[in-house]
C-alpha cells in the first residue's frame, strides 16, 4: 500500500500534459483528486475513468477559483493534502513580434493566479498542520535565453515565491517544492509553427509522465524530508 493512500490532491491545469499525468500517477497510489482546467468536457471524461475524482472547470485566473477548489476538496473528501499549482501559459517572442495581449494573459495565469492559489491552499494546510504545496517551474526559472524573457520571468517569480514560502513554513508540517522541467512534449506548444524539439534540436523531449514521477517522488518522502526543487531534463537538452 502506498503511503499516499487516502490523501487528497488538488491539481490545476489538469486537462492534459503534466497535470493529467500527475493526476494519473497519484490516482494509481490511492490519492483522491480534485482537478481543474478550462475544458469541462475533457475534465468530466477524466473523472469518469479515475476513481475518487471530482472536477471544476473554469478560468484559473478567476479570483474565486482557488477558494472554490479548496471548498470542493473539503466538501467531497473532507481534506486536502497536496496542492499542485501546475496551470500555465507560454507567450514568448522577439521585441518586434511578441503578442502583448497574450503575454499579459500569461502573466495573469503564471504569476497572479498561481500565487493566489498557493496562498489560499497554504492557509488551509497551515491550519491543518501539514501538506505539500508544489509548483510547476521550469529550467527557464533558473536561466533565460533570447526571446524567452517573459516566460522565464514568470518562472523566476515562481522560484522566488516557493523559496520564500519554504523558509516561512519550515517547522509547520507544510512542505513547498518546485519541479523544474526542461522541454516537455505537451499541448502548451500546440500552436507553434515549428515544434520546440525541432527548433531546439532536442530529438526526445520529456513526456508528462517523466515529470509526474518527479512530483510523486517529492510527495512520497517521509514527513521529515523535503525536496525543495527537482530539475528534470531530457538527456539530449544542452540548455
C-alpha positions in Angstrom: 0.0 0.0 0.0 1.3 3.5 -0.9 2.0 6.0 1.9 -0.2 8.3 -0.2 -3.3 6.1 0.1 -6.3 8.2 1.1 -4.7 11.6 0.6 -6.4 14.3 -1.4 -4.7 16.3 -4.2 -5.9 19.5 -5.9 -4.3 19.9 -9.3 -4.7 22.9 -11.7 -4.1 22.6 -15.4 -5.1 19.0 -15.3 -6.9 18.5 -18.6 -3.7 17.3 -20.2 0.0 17.2 -20.0 1.9 17.3 -16.7 -1.2 18.0 -14.6 -3.1 15.0 -16.1 -0.1 12.7 -15.9 0.4 13.6 -12.2 -3.3 13.0 -11.5 -3.0 9.6 -13.1 0.2 8.7 -11.2 -1.3 9.8 -7.8 -4.5 8.0 -8.5 -2.6 4.8 -9.0 -1.3 5.3 -5.5 -4.8 5.7 -4.0 -4.9 9.5 -3.9 -8.3 11.2 -4.3 -8.4 14.0 -6.8 -9.9 17.4 -7.5 -8.9 18.5 -11.0 -9.2 22.0 -12.6 -8.9 23.1 -16.2 -10.7 25.2 -18.8 -12.1 22.3 -20.9 -15.0 20.9 -18.9 -15.9 18.0 -21.2 -12.4 16.7 -21.0 -12.3 17.0 -17.3 -15.6 15.1 -17.0 -14.1 12.3 -19.1 -11.1 12.1 -16.7 -13.4 12.0 -13.7 -15.4 9.1 -15.3 -12.3 6.9 -15.5 -10.3 8.0 -12.4 -11.7 6.7 -9.1 -12.5 9.3 -6.4 -12.1 12.2 -8.7 -14.1 15.4 -8.9 -13.5 18.3 -11.2 -14.1 22.1 -11.5 -13.9 23.7 -14.9 -13.2 27.4 -15.4 -10.6 30.1 -15.6 -7.8 29.7 -13.0 -7.3 33.5 -13.2 -10.8 34.0 -11.7 -10.1 35.2 -8.2 -12.9 32.9 -6.9 -11.3 29.7 -8.2 -8.8 28.9 -5.5 -11.4 29.1 -2.7 -13.8 27.1 -4.9 -11.2 24.3 -5.3 -10.4 24.1 -1.6 -14.1 24.1 -0.8 -14.7 21.3 -3.3 -12.0 19.2 -1.8 -13.3 19.6 1.7 -16.9 19.1 0.7 -16.2 15.9 -1.4 -13.4 14.4 0.6 -13.1 16.2 3.9 -9.4 17.1 3.5 -6.7 18.5 1.2 -3.1 17.2 1.5 -1.5 18.1 -1.8 -1.9 21.2 -3.9 -0.2 21.3 -7.3 -0.1 24.8 -9.0 0.5 23.5 -12.5 -1.7 25.6 -14.7 0.3 27.8 -17.0 0.6 29.6 -20.4 3.6 30.4 -22.6 4.0 33.6 -24.7 7.4 34.4 -25.9 9.0 36.1 -28.9 11.2 38.9 -30.1 10.5 42.5 -29.3 9.1 43.3 -32.7 6.7 40.3 -32.8 5.5 39.2 -29.4 1.8 39.4 -28.8 1.5 41.7 -25.8 -2.1 40.7 -25.0 -1.0 37.0 -24.9 1.9 38.0 -22.8 -0.4 39.8 -20.3 -2.7 36.7 -20.2 0.4 34.6 -19.4 1.4 36.9 -16.5 -2.1 36.7 -15.0 -2.1 32.9 -15.1 1.6 32.1 -14.4 2.0 34.7 -11.6 -1.2 36.2 -10.3 -3.4 33.0 -10.4 -0.5 30.8 -9.3 0.3 33.0 -6.3 -3.4 33.3 -5.3 -4.0 29.5 -5.5 -0.8 28.9 -3.5 -1.7 31.3 -0.7 -5.2 30.0 -0.5 -4.1 26.4 -0.3 -1.3 27.1 2.2 -3.6 28.9 4.6 -5.7 25.8 4.7 -2.6 23.5 5.1 -1.0 25.6 7.8 -4.2 25.5 9.8 -4.5 21.7 9.2 -0.9 21.2 10.4 0.6 19.8 7.2 0.5 19.3 3.5 2.5 19.5 0.2 2.5 22.6 -2.0 4.0 22.0 -5.4 4.7 24.3 -8.3 5.5 23.6 -11.9 8.5 25.7 -12.5 10.9 25.4 -15.5 14.6 25.2 -16.3 13.9 28.7 -17.5 13.2 29.7 -13.9 17.0 29.3 -13.4 18.3 30.8 -16.7 17.0 32.5 -19.7 17.7 32.9 -23.4 16.8 35.4 -26.2 13.1 35.8 -26.9 12.1 33.8 -23.8 12.3 36.6 -21.3 8.6 37.0 -20.4 8.0 33.3 -19.8 11.3 32.9 -17.9 10.4 35.9 -15.8 7.2 34.1 -14.7 9.1 31.0 -13.7 11.7 33.1 -11.8 8.8 34.6 -9.9 7.6 31.1 -9.0 11.1 30.1 -7.8 11.3 33.2 -5.6 7.9 32.7 -4.1 8.4 29.0 -3.4 11.8 29.6 -1.7 10.3 32.3 0.5 7.4 30.1 1.4 9.6 27.2 2.1 11.5 29.2 4.7 8.4 30.8 6.1 6.6 27.5 6.6 9.6 25.4 7.9 8.6 23.6 11.0 4.8 23.9 10.4 4.5 20.5 8.6 3.9 22.2 5.3 6.4 21.4 2.5 6.9 23.6 -0.5 8.6 22.2 -3.7 9.2 23.2 -7.3 9.5 20.8 -10.2 11.7 22.4 -13.0 11.2 20.6 -16.3 13.2 21.1 -19.4 11.4 20.6 -22.7 8.3 18.6 -22.4 6.0 17.4 -25.2 2.6 18.9 -24.2 -0.3 20.9 -25.5 1.4 24.0 -24.3 3.2 24.2 -27.7 0.2 23.1 -29.8 0.0 26.4 -31.7 3.7 26.6 -32.5 4.5 26.6 -36.2 7.8 24.8 -35.5 7.8 22.3 -32.7 10.2 23.3 -29.9 12.0 19.9 -30.1 12.9 20.8 -33.7 13.8 24.4 -33.1 15.9 23.5 -30.1 17.3 20.2 -31.6 16.0 18.1 -28.7 15.1 14.8 -30.5 13.4 13.2 -27.5 11.7 15.7 -25.1 10.4 14.7 -21.8 6.9 13.1 -21.6 4.4 14.4 -19.0 4.8 11.1 -17.2 8.5 11.8 -16.7 7.7 15.0 -14.8 4.9 13.3 -12.9 7.4 10.8 -11.5 9.3 13.7 -10.0 6.2 15.1 -8.4 5.3 11.7 -6.9 8.9 11.3 -5.6 8.7 14.6 -3.8 5.4 13.9 -2.0 6.3 10.3 -1.2 9.2 11.4 1.0 8.9 10.9 4.8 7.5 13.9 6.6 11.0 14.8 7.9 12.4 15.1 4.4 11.8 18.0 1.9 12.9 18.0 -1.7 12.6 21.8 -2.4 13.4 21.6 -6.1 13.8 18.9 -8.7 15.1 19.7 -12.2 14.1 17.2 -14.9 15.8 17.5 -18.3 15.8 15.4 -21.5 19.2 13.8 -21.6 19.7 15.4 -25.0 18.9 19.0 -24.0 22.1 21.1 -23.6 20.5 24.4 -22.4 
